[in-house]
Amino acid sequence: MYLKPLQIGDVTTKNNIILAPMAGITDLPFRSIVEEFGVGLVYTEMASAKAIFYGDEKTNKLLNTNGEKRPIRSANFWK
């Protein structure tokens, strides 16, 4: 496998391995585990915009990023 840094805007990842966002899978514990294996970029859980707007407690727990490496970017990072 050919690994190389990936440049996205002003962020450079250590390699080009990316963990896709997956509903019900990519919570904080899972992201922490895959980062130990050297993934260059991970995404948070897929979450409902409506649940975020109304401050749903379960959704807020899914989007927890406490203790994760920075930078953490929101969806507007891609715009």
N, C-alpha and C positions, 0 to 999 in steps of 0.2 A: 504494500500500500504506500502511496506517495503522500507524505504529509508535508504541508507547507503553511506558513502563516496566512491568515485571511484578513484583508482590510475592508472594513465596512464603516464608511464615514470617518470619524476620528478614532475609531476603536480598531485595534489589531489583536486578533486572537492568536493563541500559541500554535494552533493547527487548524485544518479545514474539516474537522469532524464536528458535525452539528447534531444535537439531539432535538428532534422536531417536537413541537407542542402537541401533547396528546391528552384529551379530556379523561380525567380519572386516573392518569398514570404519572404525569410529571409534577408531582407535589414536592415539597421541600426535601423529605427524606430520600426520594428517588433521585432528585437532582444532585444531592450531596454524594450519593453513591457513585453516580456516573462521572462526577467531577474527579473523584479519586482515581478513575481509570484513564484520565487525561483528555476528556472531551474538551474541545476548544470553545464551544458555545452551547449554552442550554437555554431553553425557554421555560417560562412559568406555565402553569395550568391554563387550558383554554377555559374562559369564564364568560358567563352571560353579561352583556353590557347592562341589561336591565337590573340584574342582581347587584352589580357594582354600583349603579346609580342609586338604588334604594338601600345600600349599605348592608346587604345580607351577611350575617355573621359567618355562615358556612363558606360563602364565597371569599370573604376576607381571609379566612384560615387557609383556603386553597392558594391564595396569592401571597402568602407569607414568604418574605425573603430575608428574614433576620439571620445574620451570620454568613450570608453568601458573599462571594467575591464581587467586587465592583469592577466596572460600572454595571448598573442595572438600568436598562432602558425601557421606556414605555413603548406602546405601539406607534406613537407619533415619531419615534426614532427613524422609521422608514420613510417618512414623508419629506 
